[in-house]
Amino acid sequence: MPPDQRLLTRRMAIAGGALCSSQILVPLRTQALLTPPPLCDPDVSVLSTGNKQIVIVGTAHVSEDSAALVRQVIRAVQPDTVMVELDRRRAATLMYKAKARKRGVPVSASPSEQQSSGAAFYQSLEEKGFPSGGEFVAAIEEARLLNATVLLGDQDMNVTLRRLKEARAEVRQLRADGTLSREDARAAISALPSSLRRRGAALTPEDVSQVTSDLKQRDTARAVAAYLRQSAPPVYEAMIGERDKYMAYALEVAPGNRLVAVVGLAHVDGIERILGEEVLARPRGCTLPLQLD
């Protein structure tokens, strides 16, 4: 099936509290100025793409602040469509976990999630009281309140896992051939915050606090991306580059004129670059006009 068809068949809407395949479109709001200023946050970008305005919220997946920011932005923008960095399976799993937590039921990573190297990290944070994915739950809940379309804009997790497996094999071959320098990898690692360079040691609550603080910084996300690009280019493409393209395309074909995209900070630069459209500067006083044609 062509990529565009795969994307369109995976577009989901929130209706009656459940994920379904229908779309719910709402009339365009006529509000011209957005106040107060959640859009002034440094992790929020506003893009003008012809007849569309796209607000991208870059998040740290383990930050309660990110979830709060997502709610503020969606309430201010009143979007027609909310895109989240999720596929069908991850969305269903995340919403199930969110409901289970509200009922006080313990949850753990599924077997498919455990195949991801990142899943173990997030699972360790969850076990220490830092649940991940709250920003996506917040986005879906706010979209439901608005009757807005929810677009599951990420590549299928199984495809990403397969690409990661292939990428790791390619990296091993490149290192065996001497194409990838260990010195370059060490230099890339040295650019990361110290909290992200620890190996083999159990995370203490203080470590977790420092990690979450670092992950909320866009500069940290850029350093992580640069590290992957330099030390393991195929892994970077599988984890970030290919998914940036997928989500950018999702935004291009998304319905409506006013969109909010909720993605990890590591994806923001790539999506902006791929869309290649004007990123609106934040004027003095930081009140962003969203004039829609």
Kinemage of the C-alpha trace (Angstrom):
@kinemage 1
@onewidth
@group {chain A} dominant
@subgroup {mainchain}
@vectorlist {calphas} color= white
{ca met a 1} P 0.000 0.000 0.000
{ca pro a 2} L 1.449 3.459 -0.906
{ca pro a 3} L 2.606 5.602 2.056
{ca asp a 4} L -0.142 8.175 1.520
{ca gln a 5} L -2.824 5.487 1.635
{ca arg a 6} L -1.288 3.928 4.744
{ca leu a 7} L -1.352 7.326 6.399
{ca leu a 8} L -4.920 8.079 5.419
{ca thr a 9} L -6.197 4.714 6.618
{ca arg a 10} L -4.557 5.364 9.991
{ca arg a 11} L -6.137 8.766 10.524
{ca met a 12} L -8.247 8.461 13.620
{ca ala a 13} L -10.754 10.629 15.424
{ca ile a 14} L -11.847 10.649 19.017
{ca ala a 15} L -15.575 10.015 19.403
{ca gly a 16} L -17.429 8.764 22.441
{ca gly a 17} L -14.146 8.196 24.264
{ca ala a 18} L -12.889 5.555 21.803
{ca leu a 19} L -10.535 5.535 18.838
{ca cys a 20} L -12.495 5.141 15.604
{ca ser a 21} L -11.809 5.554 11.890
{ca ser a 22} L -14.239 8.416 11.261
{ca gln a 23} L -13.222 12.052 11.076
{ca ile a 24} L -14.869 14.843 12.999
{ca leu a 25} L -14.350 18.256 11.457
{ca val a 26} L -15.298 21.398 13.322
{ca pro a 27} L -15.966 24.880 11.887
{ca leu a 28} L -12.982 27.190 11.650
{ca arg a 29} L -12.764 29.546 14.606
{ca thr a 30} L -12.740 33.232 13.802
{ca gln a 31} L -10.555 34.288 16.741
{ca ala a 32} L -7.681 36.279 15.225
{ca leu a 33} L -5.405 36.827 18.203
{ca leu a 34} L -4.270 34.165 20.626
{ca thr a 35} L -3.903 35.223 24.253
{ca pro a 36} L -2.674 34.547 26.920
{ca pro a 37} L 0.790 33.464 25.835
{ca pro a 38} L 1.299 29.664 25.920
{ca leu a 39} L 2.564 30.089 22.351
{ca cys a 40} L 5.428 32.165 23.743
{ca asp a 41} L 6.967 29.048 25.257
{ca pro a 42} L 10.366 28.296 23.641
{ca asp a 43} L 9.198 24.743 22.904
{ca val a 44} L 6.285 25.972 20.771
{ca ser a 45} L 6.690 26.828 17.083
{ca val a 46} L 4.088 28.434 14.826
{ca leu a 47} L 4.366 27.691 11.116
{ca ser a 48} L 2.512 29.373 8.273
{ca thr a 49} L 1.872 26.950 5.398
{ca gly a 50} L -0.315 28.699 2.867
{ca asn a 51} L -3.879 28.376 4.120
{ca lys a 52} L -2.796 26.465 7.228
{ca gln a 53} L -1.372 27.524 10.549
{ca ile a 54} L 0.497 24.724 12.331
{ca val a 55} L 1.457 25.015 15.987
{ca ile a 56} L 4.111 22.455 16.959
{ca val a 57} L 4.526 21.662 20.643
{ca gly a 58} L 7.861 19.988 21.368
{ca thr a 59} L 7.631 17.860 24.486
{ca ala a 60} L 9.676 15.763 26.875
{ca his a 61} L 7.836 12.465 27.131
{ca val a 62} L 8.325 12.216 30.913
{ca ser a 63} L 7.418 15.775 31.874
{ca glu a 64} L 4.189 16.834 33.563
{ca asp a 65} L 5.027 20.360 32.431
{ca ser a 66} L 4.800 19.180 28.810
{ca ala a 67} L 1.297 17.809 29.377
{ca ala a 68} L 0.207 21.079 30.971
{ca leu a 69} L 1.686 23.075 28.077
{ca val a 70} L -0.138 20.890 25.545
{ca arg a 71} L -3.460 21.568 27.257
{ca gln a 72} L -2.802 25.316 27.352
{ca val a 73} L -1.833 25.473 23.679
{ca ile a 74} L -4.811 23.450 22.443
{ca arg a 75} L -7.227 25.547 24.495
{ca ala a 76} L -5.682 28.743 23.115
{ca val a 77} L -5.492 27.630 19.473
{ca gln a 78} L -8.850 25.791 19.284
{ca pro a 79} L -7.528 23.608 16.435
{ca asp a 80} L -9.450 21.722 13.775
{ca thr a 81} L -6.938 18.855 13.980
{ca val a 82} L -4.544 17.646 16.672
{ca met a 83} L -1.681 15.447 15.481
{ca val a 84} L 0.133 13.277 18.008
{ca glu a 85} L 3.376 11.316 17.684
{ca leu a 86} L 1.579 7.984 17.998
{ca asp a 87} L 0.511 5.088 15.816
{ca arg a 88} L -2.673 3.075 16.320
{ca arg a 89} L -1.147 0.504 18.710
{ca arg a 90} L 0.734 3.003 20.860
{ca ala a 91} L -2.343 5.221 21.102
{ca ala a 92} L -4.507 2.344 22.306
{ca thr a 93} L -1.836 1.214 24.785
{ca leu a 94} L -1.282 4.720 26.117
{ca met a 95} L -4.969 5.387 26.684
{ca tyr a 96} L -5.359 1.996 28.382
{ca lys a 97} L -2.447 2.779 30.711
{ca ala a 98} L -3.842 6.223 31.483
{ca lys a 99} L -7.203 4.746 32.480
{ca ala a 100} L -5.487 2.008 34.515
{ca arg a 101} L -3.444 4.573 36.453
{ca lys a 102} L -6.588 6.513 37.291
{ca arg a 103} L -8.015 3.304 38.755
{ca gly a 104} L -4.780 2.556 40.608
{ca val a 105} L -4.063 -0.569 38.547
{ca pro a 106} L -0.325 -1.310 37.969
{ca val a 107} L 0.755 -1.451 34.322
{ca ser a 108} L 3.932 -2.553 32.553
{ca ala a 109} L 5.431 -2.406 29.074
{ca ser a 110} L 4.015 -4.823 26.505
{ca pro a 111} L 6.334 -7.383 24.817
{ca ser a 112} L 6.441 -5.281 21.646
{ca glu a 113} L 7.328 -2.159 23.633
{ca gln a 114} L 10.097 -4.037 25.439
{ca gln a 115} L 11.840 -4.597 22.091
{ca ser a 116} L 12.623 -0.887 21.968
{ca ser a 117} L 15.771 0.269 23.740
{ca gly a 118} L 13.972 3.468 24.699
{ca ala a 119} L 11.106 1.552 26.301
{ca ala a 120} L 13.342 0.208 29.079
{ca phe a 121} L 14.440 3.755 29.916
{ca tyr a 122} L 10.884 5.080 30.060
{ca gln a 123} L 9.730 2.012 31.992
{ca ser a 124} L 12.420 2.660 34.621
{ca leu a 125} L 11.188 6.234 34.938
{ca glu a 126} L 7.577 5.077 35.267
{ca glu a 127} L 8.564 2.720 38.064
{ca lys a 128} L 9.984 5.740 39.901
{ca gly a 129} L 6.783 7.733 39.559
{ca phe a 130} L 7.428 9.535 36.262
{ca pro a 131} L 4.753 8.208 33.854
{ca ser a 132} L 5.555 8.800 30.183
{ca gly a 133} L 3.259 9.907 27.379
{ca gly a 134} L 1.121 12.220 29.482
{ca glu a 135} L 1.328 14.935 26.830
{ca phe a 136} L -0.338 12.653 24.273
{ca val a 137} L -3.109 11.708 26.690
{ca ala a 138} L -3.615 15.420 27.360
{ca ala a 139} L -3.745 16.166 23.617
{ca ile a 140} L -6.313 13.428 22.952
{ca glu a 141} L -8.473 14.484 25.886
{ca glu a 142} L -8.420 18.146 24.851
{ca ala a 143} L -9.195 17.238 21.226
{ca arg a 144} L -12.165 15.176 22.417
{ca leu a 145} L -13.531 18.204 24.258
{ca leu a 146} L -13.277 20.276 21.063
{ca asn a 147} L -14.663 17.572 18.762
{ca ala a 148} L -11.441 18.055 16.790
{ca thr a 149} L -9.884 15.434 14.541
{ca val a 150} L -7.095 13.435 16.185
{ca leu a 151} L -4.450 12.425 13.674
{ca leu a 152} L -2.185 9.517 14.598
{ca gly a 153} L 0.767 10.838 12.652
{ca asp a 154} L 3.634 8.503 13.548
{ca gln a 155} L 4.943 5.582 11.556
{ca asp a 156} L 3.715 2.126 12.590
{ca met a 157} L 5.757 0.960 15.573
{ca asn a 158} L 6.492 -2.429 13.982
{ca val a 159} L 7.998 -0.689 10.958
{ca thr a 160} L 10.162 1.473 13.218
{ca leu a 161} L 11.325 -1.541 15.238
{ca arg a 162} L 12.219 -3.405 12.046
{ca arg a 163} L 14.119 -0.397 10.726
{ca leu a 164} L 15.980 -0.098 14.048
{ca lys a 165} L 17.036 -3.732 13.855
{ca glu a 166} L 18.316 -3.203 10.317
{ca ala a 167} L 20.038 0.034 11.353
{ca arg a 168} L 21.889 -1.604 14.232
{ca ala a 169} L 23.183 -4.313 11.914
{ca glu a 170} L 24.330 -1.622 9.491
{ca val a 171} L 26.099 0.278 12.274
{ca arg a 172} L 27.954 -2.863 13.347
{ca gln a 173} L 29.101 -3.350 9.759
{ca leu a 174} L 30.183 0.276 9.403
{ca arg a 175} L 32.213 0.050 12.600
{ca ala a 176} L 33.774 -3.212 11.464
{ca asp a 177} L 34.738 -1.528 8.190
{ca gly a 178} L 36.203 1.436 10.059
{ca thr a 179} L 33.727 3.835 8.454
{ca leu a 180} L 32.484 5.014 11.846
{ca ser a 181} L 35.204 6.377 14.083
{ca arg a 182} L 35.052 5.606 17.799
{ca glu a 183} L 36.701 8.982 18.408
{ca asp a 184} L 33.804 10.699 16.633
{ca ala a 185} L 31.362 8.733 18.767
{ca arg a 186} L 33.181 9.743 21.960
{ca ala a 187} L 33.150 13.377 20.871
{ca ala a 188} L 29.420 13.188 20.221
{ca ile a 189} L 28.813 11.589 23.621
{ca ser a 190} L 30.792 14.331 25.355
{ca ala a 191} L 28.303 16.894 24.037
{ca leu a 192} L 25.443 15.228 25.909
{ca pro a 193} L 24.382 16.346 29.394
{ca ser a 194} L 26.052 14.279 32.099
{ca ser a 195} L 22.709 12.793 33.182
{ca leu a 196} L 22.365 11.132 29.777
{ca arg a 197} L 25.910 9.736 29.719
{ca arg a 198} L 25.579 7.384 32.670
{ca arg a 199} L 25.899 3.675 31.959
{ca gly a 200} L 25.067 0.627 34.030
{ca ala a 201} L 24.115 2.479 37.218
{ca ala a 202} L 20.609 2.437 38.638
{ca leu a 203} L 18.783 5.741 38.437
{ca thr a 204} L 18.207 7.436 41.776
{ca pro a 205} L 15.277 9.845 42.266
{ca glu a 206} L 17.774 12.703 41.969
{ca asp a 207} L 19.035 11.249 38.677
{ca val a 208} L 15.484 11.005 37.383
{ca ser a 209} L 14.808 14.637 38.249
{ca gln a 210} L 17.977 15.705 36.432
{ca val a 211} L 17.180 13.561 33.388
{ca thr a 212} L 13.677 14.971 33.090
{ca ser a 213} L 15.021 18.494 33.504
{ca asp a 214} L 17.591 17.908 30.753
{ca leu a 215} L 15.085 16.259 28.429
{ca lys a 216} L 12.854 19.346 28.602
{ca gln a 217} L 15.566 21.460 26.953
{ca arg a 218} L 15.485 21.803 23.165
{ca asp a 219} L 19.265 22.139 23.140
{ca thr a 220} L 19.473 18.722 24.799
{ca ala a 221} L 17.234 17.223 22.121
{ca arg a 222} L 19.508 18.712 19.472
{ca ala a 223} L 22.571 17.281 21.221
{ca val a 224} L 20.990 13.820 21.336
{ca ala a 225} L 20.089 14.034 17.647
{ca ala a 226} L 23.594 15.220 16.771
{ca tyr a 227} L 25.074 12.356 18.784
{ca leu a 228} L 22.999 9.802 16.891
{ca arg a 229} L 23.762 11.397 13.511
{ca gln a 230} L 27.487 11.267 14.190
{ca ser a 231} L 27.864 7.991 16.064
{ca ala a 232} L 25.191 5.897 14.345
{ca pro a 233} L 23.678 7.554 11.239
{ca pro a 234} L 21.450 4.585 10.295
{ca val a 235} L 19.982 4.525 13.811
{ca tyr a 236} L 19.336 8.271 13.615
{ca glu a 237} L 17.454 7.797 10.350
{ca ala a 238} L 15.370 4.935 11.736
{ca met a 239} L 14.555 6.623 15.049
{ca ile a 240} L 14.251 10.257 14.015
{ca gly a 241} L 14.818 11.117 10.353
{ca glu a 242} L 12.297 8.780 8.737
{ca arg a 243} L 9.657 9.550 11.332
{ca asp a 244} L 10.206 13.303 10.874
{ca lys a 245} L 9.303 12.844 7.194
{ca tyr a 246} L 6.285 10.724 8.041
{ca met a 247} L 4.882 13.231 10.522
{ca ala a 248} L 5.599 16.222 8.274
{ca tyr a 249} L 3.617 14.543 5.512
{ca ala a 250} L 0.805 13.830 7.976
{ca leu a 251} L 0.605 17.548 8.708
{ca glu a 252} L 0.625 18.432 5.012
{ca val a 253} L -2.440 16.281 4.292
{ca ala a 254} L -4.240 16.831 7.607
{ca pro a 255} L -7.748 18.306 7.409
{ca gly a 256} L -8.508 21.796 8.623
{ca asn a 257} L -6.800 25.167 8.638
{ca arg a 258} L -5.668 25.321 12.238
{ca leu a 259} L -3.530 22.453 13.500
{ca val a 260} L -1.645 21.538 16.656
{ca ala a 261} L 1.107 18.904 16.485
{ca val a 262} L 2.383 17.278 19.683
{ca val a 263} L 5.761 15.626 19.121
{ca gly a 264} L 8.970 14.911 21.010
{ca leu a 265} L 11.498 17.731 21.047
{ca ala a 266} L 13.902 15.644 18.947
{ca his a 267} L 11.457 15.801 16.018
{ca val a 268} L 10.687 19.532 15.992
{ca asp a 269} L 13.700 20.760 13.997
{ca gly a 270} L 13.308 18.034 11.384
{ca ile a 271} L 9.594 18.607 10.865
{ca glu a 272} L 10.138 22.353 10.534
{ca arg a 273} L 12.928 21.789 8.023
{ca ile a 274} L 10.914 19.319 5.929
{ca leu a 275} L 7.836 21.501 5.779
{ca gly a 276} L 10.127 24.292 4.616
{ca glu a 277} L 7.641 26.960 5.488
{ca glu a 278} L 7.859 30.217 7.384
{ca val a 279} L 8.286 29.887 11.126
{ca leu a 280} L 6.601 32.944 12.576
{ca ala a 281} L 8.871 35.054 14.753
{ca arg a 282} L 7.691 35.854 18.248
{ca pro a 283} L 7.010 39.607 18.334
{ca arg a 284} L 7.658 41.794 21.342
{ca gly a 285} L 5.039 41.012 23.952
{ca cys a 286} L 4.680 37.598 22.346
{ca thr a 287} L 1.068 37.799 21.191
{ca leu a 288} L 0.965 35.739 18.020
{ca pro a 289} L -1.644 36.665 15.404
{ca leu a 290} L -3.025 33.657 13.566
{ca gln a 291} L -4.682 35.230 10.538
{ca leu a 292} L -6.190 32.486 8.393
{ca asp a 293} L -7.042 33.006 4.738
